[in-house]
Amino acid sequence: MTTLPHMEQLGDIIAQLREHCPWTAQLDHRALTPYLLEEAQEVAEEIEAGIVGEPLRKELGDILLQVVLHSAIAEERGEFTLDDVAEAICAKLIRRNPHVFEPDGRLNPQESTVAEIDAAWDRIKAQEKAELD
């Protein structure tokens, strides 16, 4: 697996900003929500306009900043970490792609059509939602 030195650097920068920058230190999930929506909209607009490559890379960095900031705030509160966020999406992707993975995460690709994959995704998502209700 590739190491991610810039992810580690980003985490360190966010930690330093949370400690030493009064503006960043006062942020909470609610205060960040407008920025998260704005950044997501900017990414969508770039993609819809066919702008990819370097401009898209930079816009995705803004989204990543939002994810890392929200995770840092949650970690400060003892709720979850950035790695917990990654674990949650890994588990979801394994669960929702049974045509590629066994339930334990082992690779076991099976031929499937896009329609079958979409139907399975929707069925699994509905099951997950029902379990939460």
Buried (B, 14 or more C-beta within 10 A) or exposed (E): EEEEEEEEEBBEBBBEBBEEEEEBEEBEEEEBEEBBEEBBEBBEEBEEEEEEEEEBEEBBEBBBBBBBBBBBBBBEEEEBBBEEBEEEEEEEEBBBBBBBBEEEEEEEEEEBEEEEBEEBBEEBEEEEEEEEE
